[in-house]
């Protein structure tokens, strides 16, 4: 084959060549035009041997690369929209900034491949081998990773809303801060995965394995978590408002003393979160934790009403401020009196305090100096009067009302 042929001739021969010869012709073309963007849309390069090929910026939209060998190839900024990469070997390949929208990478071998800043919307990667792959800052909305091997893959800064991770193996994956809202993680293995501060709103984690996972600060609002074992997870200040918790195993101490909603002073959401915790703790037979969650929910309700009352006062909306202040005040009294029904010692304390107050009133404040009726009428010498108790005063008052006034 003439490797010194002009580029136009190589392009013509590439279009007319048999599949077995296309790989060599493509490499010749790359050698002639190393810095030129190659236009290879819908090219048939299945099973082509292209290891370490320099295809940066190439246009391979709709190209057939099924079973192709692209190990350590440079495909950064390439356009692979709708390309067929099923069963392709792309270990350590560079796809940084590449457009893989709607591409099919089913069963692809992509260990340590770099997909940083890549566009993988609606791409299909089921059962793909992606160990140590990098998806940093990638767009993965609607991407399917069903059954994929993502062990220790890195997703920092990625956006994967409504992505499909059903049954995926994601042990030790780095997902800190990743937006996974609406994603399906049912049956996924997330052992020791880093999900710190991840956005997991409305995710489905039913049947997932989360042994040793870090969910500190994670947003689990409206998440689906029935019968999931979280007993070995870090749940420090996680958000759980609206989450479906039914026989979900974890301990009160794992929450770090408060839900994330309370830390953020979102008191109404925190109240809902604590109500969810109360129901869940009762379902797993932990009445002490359920009691704690109930008390926290009442306190969050009190703080919410207090805040709303302050806002109403600021707006001079007295019609709303009054009931809200009354609710907050009554709730504060109930909390002080009996800690919302769960503090027996507080009830005893309040009872003793009432007795002491009454005794002090009876001994000191219930006696007054009263002038004798005879002296008030100017009769007799009399002394200046005497101190009488409240019973004596009451008796004399009723006597004066019911009997004619007597004179001396």
PyMOL commands that set and color helices and strands:
alter all, ss='L'
color gray80, all
select helices_A, chain A and resi 7-16+19-32+252-255+260-263+267-283+287-314+318-338+344-365+373-376+390-402
alter helices_A, ss='H'
color red, helices_A
select strands_A, chain A and resi 368-370+386-388
alter strands_A, ss='S'
color yellow, strands_A
deselect
rebuild
show_as cartoon
